């Protein structure tokens, strides 16, 4: 009986560990392209994401303005009416795509920082002492990620 429970628990652990992921970087090589407008807060959000992912992994994700030029996983940063209230944001991931969207442009910046926290970065205060950037050669986001953050 005890062995049966032990094997069941072990099988459950393996089942939980096999979660699909959307890869941004694999073994220090970019697997994604950031798609964002060329100016304004969404552009800044793309630069923030690019900079910290490069510091984490050594891989510099390219930034393009045209979705058709994206290679690999697409990280879309966009403003869409109704995405979230005020300067809130929404992050969704699915096979081959991560979407950061907001109703207000500055919400895209908040979303970029939230995505960085999702992959391990921590922002406690100003750089360099207030920022923790883990070193990772592979960076991925859980498939099916669905985050909505709005001010109350």
Backbone bond lengths (Angstrom), bond angles and torsions (degrees), N, CA, C in turn:
res aa  C-N    CA-C-N  psi(-1)  N-CA   C-N-CA  omega(-1)  CA-C   N-CA-C  phi
1 X - - - 1.454 - - 1.523 110.73 -
2 X 1.357 116.47 -46.40 1.467 120.33 -179.31 1.525 111.02 -63.52
3 X 1.357 116.79 -38.34 1.460 119.82 178.76 1.518 110.93 -66.32
4 X 1.322 116.81 -37.61 1.462 120.99 179.25 1.519 111.62 -62.00
5 X 1.337 116.33 -42.66 1.464 120.72 178.00 1.520 110.34 -66.57
6 X 1.343 116.98 -41.10 1.469 120.91 179.00 1.524 111.36 -60.88
7 X 1.326 117.21 -44.54 1.465 120.58 179.79 1.523 111.03 -66.33
8 X 1.330 116.26 -38.04 1.464 119.95 178.46 1.530 110.37 -63.84
9 X 1.323 117.42 -42.19 1.466 121.03 178.72 1.528 110.58 -65.13
10 X 1.329 117.40 -41.45 1.460 121.60 178.58 1.532 110.53 -63.20
11 X 1.324 117.78 -42.32 1.461 121.45 178.54 1.527 110.64 -64.08
12 X 1.326 116.80 -38.74 1.455 120.93 177.91 1.529 110.69 -63.56
13 X 1.322 117.20 -41.56 1.473 120.74 177.99 1.523 111.05 -60.22
14 X 1.327 118.01 -43.36 1.452 121.13 179.18 1.528 110.91 -67.02
15 X 1.320 117.71 -37.76 1.462 121.24 179.17 1.520 110.66 -64.28
16 X 1.324 117.23 -39.35 1.466 121.17 178.96 1.522 110.36 -69.79
17 X 1.336 117.52 -34.81 1.459 121.54 -177.45 1.529 112.18 -70.24
18 X 1.337 118.24 -24.03 1.457 121.22 -177.99 1.532 108.76 -90.47
19 X 1.318 115.75 75.07 1.459 122.45 179.12 1.525 107.01 -109.34
20 X 1.313 115.84 132.70 1.460 120.10 178.29 1.525 110.14 -62.58
21 X 1.308 116.42 147.29 1.462 121.07 -179.15 1.523 110.42 -135.29
22 X 1.312 114.84 151.09 1.458 122.18 175.01 1.521 105.70 -102.23
23 X 1.333 116.84 111.72 1.468 121.29 -175.06 1.522 112.76 -80.27
24 X 1.338 114.16 132.91 1.457 120.85 173.00 1.527 110.12 -103.14
25 X 1.343 116.24 -38.77 1.467 122.95 179.66 1.522 107.72 -140.57
26 X 1.339 117.04 136.33 1.462 121.44 175.19 1.528 109.01 -128.93
27 X 1.303 115.56 121.55 1.475 122.39 179.12 1.529 112.31 51.97
28 X 1.322 116.23 42.86 1.459 120.92 177.28 1.517 115.38 76.91
29 X 1.330 117.40 8.31 1.474 121.83 179.29 1.529 109.48 -114.45
30 X 1.333 118.00 136.39 1.465 120.06 -179.96 1.524 112.18 -64.49
31 X 1.316 115.97 135.28 1.456 122.42 177.03 1.532 110.54 -118.52
32 X 1.343 116.52 3.20 1.458 120.89 -174.66 1.521 110.60 -137.71
33 X 1.316 114.75 161.04 1.462 123.49 174.16 1.522 107.30 -126.73
34 X 1.329 115.75 135.11 1.458 120.95 176.81 1.520 108.16 -88.73
35 X 1.329 116.93 128.64 1.462 122.52 179.02 1.527 107.12 -113.18
36 X 1.333 116.62 117.70 1.463 121.10 -176.98 1.520 110.09 -152.10
37 X 1.343 117.03 159.28 1.465 120.08 174.59 1.534 110.22 -61.35
38 X 1.322 116.84 161.20 1.462 121.05 -174.95 1.526 113.91 -82.44
39 X 1.338 118.12 -8.60 1.463 118.86 -179.67 1.521 110.64 -149.90
40 X 1.332 114.75 167.39 1.455 121.32 177.88 1.524 112.54 86.18
41 X 1.331 116.68 -175.77 1.461 120.86 -179.00 1.534 114.91 -56.54
42 X 1.346 121.18 -38.39 1.467 117.97 176.99 1.532 112.91 -61.66
43 X 1.333 117.16 -34.48 1.462 120.78 176.41 1.531 110.32 -65.63
44 X 1.330 115.47 -42.62 1.471 119.85 177.41 1.528 110.16 -62.88
45 X 1.333 117.48 -39.56 1.465 121.43 178.18 1.535 110.21 -59.44
46 X 1.330 116.97 -40.92 1.472 121.07 178.13 1.528 110.92 -63.22
47 X 1.326 116.42 -41.66 1.470 120.44 179.41 1.525 111.54 -65.36
48 X 1.328 116.75 -39.98 1.475 121.25 178.05 1.526 109.46 -61.91
49 X 1.322 116.52 -48.09 1.461 121.38 179.79 1.528 110.38 -59.93
50 X 1.324 116.93 -46.61 1.461 121.85 179.98 1.532 110.94 -60.03
51 X 1.336 116.72 -46.55 1.470 121.49 -176.22 1.530 112.16 -63.00
52 X 1.322 117.25 -48.67 1.466 119.03 -176.96 1.520 112.36 -72.49
53 X 1.315 118.48 -35.18 1.466 119.55 176.69 1.524 109.98 -65.36
54 X 1.330 116.63 -37.30 1.469 119.39 176.49 1.529 110.73 -65.81
55 X 1.320 117.50 -40.78 1.464 120.03 178.11 1.530 111.42 -65.29
56 X 1.330 117.20 -33.72 1.464 121.55 179.09 1.525 111.87 -70.88
57 X 1.336 116.11 -46.15 1.465 120.10 -166.16 1.523 115.32 -117.78
58 X 1.335 117.09 -17.58 1.460 119.94 -173.32 1.520 112.32 88.15
59 X 1.337 117.73 -6.49 1.469 121.87 -179.00 1.523 109.81 -96.79
60 X 1.329 116.49 126.89 1.460 121.19 178.25 1.525 108.86 -97.95
61 X 1.338 116.09 109.80 1.458 120.07 179.21 1.526 109.27 -72.56
62 X 1.321 118.03 130.85 1.466 119.63 177.76 1.531 110.75 -69.26
63 X 1.334 115.31 149.98 1.465 121.86 175.77 1.523 107.72 -114.41
64 X 1.337 116.76 128.33 1.461 122.11 176.71 1.527 108.59 -129.31
65 X 1.321 115.95 160.57 1.462 120.03 177.93 1.528 111.95 -101.50
66 X 1.321 116.94 -14.71 1.464 122.47 -177.48 1.532 109.15 -111.06
67 X 1.326 116.92 119.16 1.465 121.81 -179.54 1.525 112.79 -54.38
68 X 1.309 116.84 -32.97 1.476 120.24 -177.65 1.521 112.21 -66.94
69 X 1.326 117.92 -20.18 1.469 121.02 179.91 1.525 112.47 -90.40
70 X 1.332 117.32 -1.93 1.462 121.26 -179.26 1.523 110.66 -73.34
71 X 1.327 115.52 138.40 1.466 121.90 177.44 1.519 108.32 -118.00
72 X 1.319 116.84 138.92 1.460 120.98 179.89 1.522 110.90 74.62
73 X 1.303 115.13 -149.97 1.459 121.34 177.97 1.517 109.16 -62.67
74 X 1.316 117.13 138.23 1.464 121.33 177.24 1.519 109.14 -101.35
75 X 1.321 116.82 129.94 1.458 122.48 171.96 1.527 105.12 -108.16
76 X 1.318 116.00 101.87 1.458 121.48 -176.07 1.526 110.06 -91.75
77 X 1.320 116.58 127.62 1.464 122.16 175.21 1.513 106.24 -119.23
78 X 1.344 115.40 117.57 1.457 117.63 -173.87 1.527 111.96 -151.53
79 X 1.322 113.22 159.40 1.459 121.56 173.71 1.520 106.02 -102.00
80 X 1.348 115.34 126.80 1.466 120.63 179.84 1.525 108.22 -138.77
81 X 1.284 116.01 123.28 1.467 121.09 -179.89 1.529 109.62 -56.24
82 X 1.329 115.37 130.46 1.456 120.62 178.67 1.515 114.90 85.81
83 X 1.336 118.54 2.64 1.462 121.11 -179.08 1.526 111.25 -64.57
84 X 1.336 116.56 -39.59 1.468 122.42 179.92 1.522 108.09 -160.42
85 X 1.298 116.37 163.04 1.465 120.22 179.17 1.525 110.62 -75.70
86 X 1.316 115.33 144.00 1.466 123.64 176.21 1.522 110.89 47.16
87 X 1.354 117.96 -123.71 1.467 119.40 -179.10 1.530 111.88 -101.60
88 X 1.319 115.75 28.81 1.460 120.65 174.24 1.524 110.38 -74.53
89 X 1.321 116.39 -178.77 1.465 121.13 -178.31 1.512 110.13 -149.93
90 X 1.324 113.72 166.37 1.462 122.04 176.46 1.528 107.59 -133.17
91 X 1.332 115.85 136.69 1.474 121.47 174.12 1.518 107.36 -123.55
92 X 1.320 116.26 126.44 1.464 122.96 176.73 1.523 108.59 -128.96
93 X 1.313 115.99 144.81 1.464 119.36 173.56 1.519 108.82 -132.11
94 X 1.312 113.93 143.99 1.456 121.44 174.51 1.517 106.59 -150.17
95 X 1.286 116.46 176.89 1.462 121.03 -176.74 1.527 112.09 -46.07
96 X 1.329 116.87 112.59 1.458 120.68 174.31 1.510 116.35 77.87
97 X 1.355 118.07 11.33 1.457 118.38 -176.57 1.529 111.46 -155.22
98 X 1.335 114.89 138.53 1.463 122.38 170.62 1.520 105.42 -125.47
99 X 1.340 116.66 129.18 1.454 121.00 -177.76 1.526 109.36 -118.31
100 X 1.339 115.42 124.67 1.459 122.19 171.67 1.522 104.84 -112.26
101 X 1.338 116.41 117.40 1.452 118.35 -179.31 1.521 110.60 -138.23
102 X 1.322 114.38 153.19 1.457 121.60 -178.51 1.521 109.06 -148.91
103 X 1.320 115.70 159.19 1.470 120.22 176.19 1.518 111.66 -80.99
104 X 1.323 116.06 -30.29 1.462 122.64 177.93 1.525 108.48 -112.23
105 X 1.317 119.91 141.50 1.463 121.64 -176.77 1.537 114.99 -52.84
106 X 1.337 118.24 -40.60 1.469 118.69 -177.48 1.521 112.42 -66.59
107 X 1.336 117.38 -22.04 1.455 120.41 176.32 1.523 112.34 -61.60
108 X 1.333 117.37 -28.06 1.473 121.28 177.37 1.525 110.66 -64.13
109 X 1.328 117.03 -37.31 1.471 120.97 178.45 1.525 109.32 -65.57
110 X 1.339 116.78 -45.51 1.469 119.98 177.71 1.520 110.53 -60.22
111 X 1.321 116.63 -39.12 1.456 120.89 178.72 1.527 112.85 -65.47
112 X 1.335 116.53 -38.20 1.473 120.06 178.53 1.527 110.32 -63.09
113 X 1.333 116.55 -43.89 1.469 119.53 178.00 1.522 111.04 -65.13
114 X 1.330 117.84 -37.55 1.466 120.76 178.13 1.531 110.76 -64.56
115 X 1.329 117.76 -39.50 1.461 120.53 177.19 1.529 110.18 -64.27
116 X 1.328 116.76 -40.81 1.470 119.87 177.28 1.526 110.77 -62.04
117 X 1.323 117.62 -39.16 1.466 120.08 176.31 1.522 110.54 -65.21
118 X 1.314 117.07 -34.76 1.470 121.70 178.67 1.532 111.43 -62.31
119 X 1.336 117.20 -31.59 1.477 120.37 -179.68 1.531 112.43 -97.26
120 X 1.333 117.29 7.50 1.467 119.30 170.36 1.510 117.80 120.91
121 X 1.325 119.65 -13.84 1.466 120.77 178.63 1.526 109.80 -70.33
122 X 1.332 115.74 153.19 1.467 121.10 175.55 1.516 108.61 -133.53
123 X 1.322 115.73 137.15 1.462 122.29 -177.75 1.525 108.79 -122.44
124 X 1.341 115.65 99.08 1.465 121.55 -177.83 1.520 112.00 -101.33
125 X 1.312 117.38 -22.59 1.454 122.11 -177.36 1.511 108.90 -175.75
126 X 1.349 117.00 -165.05 1.470 119.59 -178.38 1.529 112.54 -66.95
127 X 1.337 114.12 154.52 1.472 119.77 176.70 1.520 109.30 -69.67
128 X 1.281 119.83 153.92 1.458 128.14 -1.35 1.534 113.12 -89.37
129 X 1.324 118.58 -23.82 1.459 119.95 -173.46 1.522 114.15 -69.81
130 X 1.313 118.16 -29.44 1.456 120.66 -174.81 1.509 115.11 -91.05
131 X 1.330 117.74 5.60 1.462 121.02 -177.86 1.527 109.12 -124.17
132 X 1.320 115.99 130.92 1.463 121.92 177.22 1.523 107.51 -111.60
133 X 1.337 115.50 119.73 1.471 121.32 -179.42 1.527 107.72 -119.93
134 X 1.335 117.32 104.14 1.467 119.39 -179.84 1.527 111.01 -69.75
135 X 1.295 116.19 152.23 1.463 121.26 175.53 1.522 108.21 -93.44
136 X 1.326 115.59 121.44 1.462 122.14 179.88 1.519 108.72 -141.16
137 X 1.297 117.72 133.79 1.463 120.80 176.05 1.525 111.84 -85.89
138 X 1.336 116.12 -21.66 1.455 121.19 177.57 1.524 108.09 -125.11
139 X 1.329 115.87 127.89 1.460 121.20 179.70 1.523 107.75 -126.45
140 X 1.326 115.60 126.29 1.461 119.72 177.95 1.519 109.71 -141.29
141 X 1.309 114.27 159.91 1.462 123.20 178.68 1.519 106.68 -115.91
142 X 1.296 115.97 138.99 1.465 121.01 179.27 1.527 110.05 -58.68
143 X 1.321 116.12 131.31 1.470 121.04 175.66 1.522 107.98 -67.58
144 X 1.310 116.49 136.64 1.455 120.16 -178.75 1.523 113.17 88.46
145 X 1.321 116.53 9.59 1.461 119.99 177.66 1.525 108.84 -61.54
146 X 1.316 117.02 134.72 1.457 121.08 -179.31 1.524 107.87 -144.82
147 X 1.322 116.91 98.26 1.462 122.35 -177.94 1.528 108.22 -115.81
148 X 1.308 116.09 130.69 1.456 121.89 173.56 1.522 106.46 -129.13
149 X 1.333 116.25 119.19 1.461 120.80 177.10 1.517 108.48 -126.39
150 X 1.318 113.42 124.62 1.469 120.42 -179.47 1.516 109.62 -133.65
151 X 1.329 117.02 147.17 1.462 118.37 175.17 1.526 109.67 -69.16
152 X 1.341 115.62 149.91 1.474 117.50 -179.41 1.498 113.24 -85.20
